[in-house]
Amino acid sequence: MAKKIIIGNWKMNPLSLKEAEKLFSSIAKSVSRIQKTEVVICPPFIYLNQLSKIRTSKIRLGAQNAFLIADKGPYTGEISAEMLYGIGARYVILGHSERRALGESNNDVNKKIKASLSAGLTPILCVGEDVRDESHSYFNLVKTQVNECLNGISKDSLTKIIIAYEPIWSISTTPNHKDATPNDSEEMALFIKKILVDKFGIKINMPRIIYGGDVNEKNIYEFLKDGGVEGVLVGRVSLDAKKFSELIKICEVLGKSKI
């Protein structure tokens, strides 16, 4: 049975390297004995190199974005996938709703996925709708995101990608947000699998599908047990070492019970 995966997205936090090292070290100590769970931390770019020097075999590092081109070139202010791999990152979040809100297109995400795969990184492709309307048009939005972001990707590369379903309406920072349910997650996970079968054919090995959207210590158990996913993408709770460690422990218990 494949391990569950928990990915912590620190976003633009914390403010200093000292705080980042303290948070990372605290999480590392709490997960020293885990066996059934993969843990990935995605800090701001500027902390990656230093955090990679903190000795732990239980946490992998990821980045929060990558440039469209894999290696190098005249692109002021950008960071390539090759550079990220070179300083210790092994995963990268792509197409996050906050990046899309800044104007990032599915075509941009598609190029970033290809560049990241070329560099040896595991892309974490984020998809998800703003609202759930009564006409169910949100299915078409997610279908377009998946199809366009994976355009030109070989079916053999699918298992090297993680798809994170993150309904924007359920994120805590979204105005008038609503709580998503494991049923919402399972419904979309099944739909994403159907999209992939339609696009790549029946004989494919599915990528891991995970859930993101205000994941916390109160709801993670149900999402992992009944949400049709193999892990979670965690935002604000990943900045609290105690709470994040609790999520990992819950995931570990579920892994041992072979749900």
C-alpha positions in Angstrom: 0.0 0.0 0.0 1.4 3.4 -1.0 2.1 5.8 1.8 -0.2 8.8 2.4 1.5 12.1 1.8 1.1 15.4 3.7 2.4 18.6 2.1 2.9 21.7 4.1 2.7 25.0 2.1 4.2 27.7 4.2 3.3 30.4 1.5 5.1 33.7 2.4 5.9 32.7 5.9 7.7 32.9 8.3 9.4 36.3 8.3 12.9 35.2 9.2 15.3 32.3 8.5 15.7 31.8 12.3 11.9 31.2 12.6 11.9 28.9 9.5 14.7 26.8 11.0 13.0 26.6 14.3 9.7 25.5 12.8 11.3 23.0 10.5 13.4 21.5 13.2 10.4 21.2 15.5 8.4 19.3 12.9 11.5 17.1 12.1 11.8 16.0 15.7 8.1 15.1 16.0 8.2 12.9 12.9 11.4 11.1 13.5 9.6 7.7 13.9 7.0 7.9 11.2 6.9 5.0 8.7 3.7 5.1 6.8 3.6 8.8 5.8 5.5 11.0 3.4 6.0 14.5 4.6 6.9 17.5 2.3 7.5 21.0 3.4 7.3 23.8 0.8 8.9 27.0 2.3 9.7 30.3 0.6 12.6 30.0 -1.9 15.0 31.9 0.2 14.9 29.2 3.0 15.3 26.1 0.9 19.1 26.0 0.8 19.5 26.4 4.6 16.7 24.0 5.5 18.2 21.3 3.3 21.2 21.3 5.6 19.1 20.3 8.6 19.6 16.5 8.9 16.3 14.6 8.6 15.4 11.6 6.5 11.7 12.0 7.2 11.0 15.3 5.5 11.4 16.2 1.8 11.6 19.8 0.6 9.5 21.4 -2.1 9.2 24.7 -3.7 6.1 26.9 -4.2 6.6 27.7 -7.8 9.1 27.3 -10.7 9.8 29.1 -14.0 8.5 28.0 -17.4 12.1 27.1 -18.6 13.9 24.2 -16.9 17.4 25.5 -16.6 18.7 29.1 -17.1 18.5 32.2 -19.2 17.8 35.9 -19.3 14.8 35.9 -17.1 15.2 38.5 -14.4 13.7 37.5 -11.0 12.8 33.9 -12.0 14.0 30.7 -10.5 14.3 27.6 -12.7 13.3 24.0 -11.8 17.0 23.0 -12.3 18.0 25.5 -9.7 15.4 24.3 -7.2 16.6 20.7 -7.6 20.2 21.8 -7.2 19.5 23.2 -3.7 17.5 20.3 -2.4 13.9 20.7 -3.6 12.3 17.5 -4.8 8.7 18.7 -5.2 7.1 21.9 -6.5 3.6 23.3 -6.2 2.3 24.5 -9.5 -1.0 26.2 -10.5 -1.9 27.1 -6.9 -5.1 29.2 -6.8 -3.1 32.2 -5.4 -0.8 32.1 -8.5 -3.8 31.7 -10.8 -5.3 34.8 -9.2 -2.2 36.7 -10.3 -2.8 35.8 -13.9 -1.1 32.4 -14.3 -2.8 30.4 -17.1 -3.2 26.7 -17.6 -0.7 27.0 -20.5 1.8 28.6 -18.1 1.2 25.7 -15.6 1.6 23.2 -18.4 5.1 24.6 -19.3 6.1 24.6 -15.7 5.1 21.0 -15.3 7.2 19.9 -18.3 10.2 22.0 -17.0 9.8 20.5 -13.5 9.6 16.9 -14.8 12.7 17.5 -16.9 14.6 18.7 -13.9 13.6 15.7 -11.8 11.0 17.5 -9.6 7.6 16.0 -8.7 5.0 18.6 -9.7 2.0 19.1 -7.4 -0.7 20.3 -9.8 -3.4 22.3 -8.1 -6.9 22.4 -9.6 -10.2 23.6 -8.2 -13.2 25.8 -8.7 -14.1 29.2 -7.2 -17.8 28.2 -6.5 -20.1 25.3 -6.7 -23.0 26.4 -8.9 -26.3 24.6 -9.2 -25.7 23.9 -12.9 -22.5 22.0 -12.0 -20.4 23.9 -14.5 -17.5 23.7 -12.0 -16.9 20.2 -13.4 -16.1 21.7 -16.8 -13.7 24.2 -15.1 -11.8 21.4 -13.4 -11.8 19.3 -16.6 -10.3 22.2 -18.6 -7.7 22.8 -15.9 -6.6 19.1 -15.9 -6.7 18.7 -19.6 -4.8 21.9 -20.5 -2.3 21.6 -17.7 -1.4 18.1 -18.7 -1.4 18.7 -22.4 1.6 17.0 -24.1 2.4 15.0 -20.9 3.1 11.3 -21.6 1.0 8.8 -19.7 4.2 7.3 -18.4 4.9 10.5 -16.6 1.5 10.6 -14.8 2.8 8.7 -11.7 5.5 11.4 -11.4 2.8 14.0 -10.8 0.5 14.7 -7.8 -2.9 16.3 -8.4 -4.1 18.4 -5.5 -7.9 19.2 -5.6 -8.3 22.5 -3.8 -11.8 24.0 -3.9 -11.2 27.7 -3.5 -14.6 28.3 -1.8 -13.5 26.1 1.1 -10.2 27.9 1.9 -10.4 29.8 5.2 -9.1 33.0 3.7 -11.9 33.0 1.0 -14.7 35.5 1.9 -17.9 33.7 3.0 -16.0 30.4 2.7 -17.9 27.1 3.3 -16.6 23.9 4.7 -16.0 21.1 2.1 -17.0 17.5 3.0 -15.2 14.2 2.3 -18.1 13.6 -0.2 -17.1 16.7 -2.1 -13.5 15.5 -2.2 -14.4 11.9 -3.2 -16.8 13.2 -6.0 -14.0 15.3 -7.5 -11.3 12.7 -7.1 -13.4 10.2 -9.1 -14.2 12.9 -11.7 -10.5 13.7 -12.1 -9.7 10.0 -12.6 -12.4 9.9 -15.3 -10.8 12.9 -17.0 -7.4 11.1 -17.0 -8.9 7.9 -18.4 -10.6 9.9 -21.2 -7.4 11.7 -22.0 -4.8 9.0 -21.6 -6.7 5.7 -22.0 -7.9 3.0 -19.7 -4.5 1.4 -19.3 -2.8 4.0 -17.2 -1.3 4.1 -13.7 -3.1 6.9 -11.9 -1.2 9.8 -10.2 -1.8 10.4 -6.6 -4.7 12.7 -5.9 -4.7 14.7 -2.7 -7.0 17.2 -1.1 -6.3 20.8 0.0 -8.8 23.3 1.4 -8.6 24.3 5.0 -7.2 21.0 6.2 -6.9 20.8 10.0 -6.7 18.4 12.9 -10.5 18.2 13.1 -11.2 17.1 9.5 -8.1 15.3 8.2 -9.2 11.9 9.4 -12.5 12.0 7.5 -10.9 13.4 4.3 -8.2 10.6 4.3 -10.7 7.9 5.3 -13.7 8.8 3.1 -12.5 11.6 0.7 -11.0 9.3 -2.0 -7.6 10.9 -1.7 -4.1 9.7 -0.8 -3.0 12.8 1.1 -3.5 16.4 1.9 -2.0 19.8 1.0 -2.0 21.9 4.2 -1.7 25.7 4.4 -1.9 27.7 7.6 -1.8 24.7 10.0 1.6 23.8 8.6 3.0 26.9 10.3 2.1 25.5 13.7 4.5 22.7 14.5 2.3 21.1 17.1 -0.8 21.1 15.0 1.0 20.0 11.8 2.6 17.2 13.8 -0.8 16.1 15.0 -2.0 15.8 11.4 1.0 13.6 10.6 0.3 11.4 13.5 -3.3 11.0 12.4 -2.2 10.1 8.9 0.3 7.6 10.3 -2.4 5.8 12.3 -4.5 5.6 9.3 -1.6 4.2 7.3 -1.1 1.5 9.8 -4.8 0.6 9.8 -4.6 0.2 6.0 -7.8 2.1 5.3 
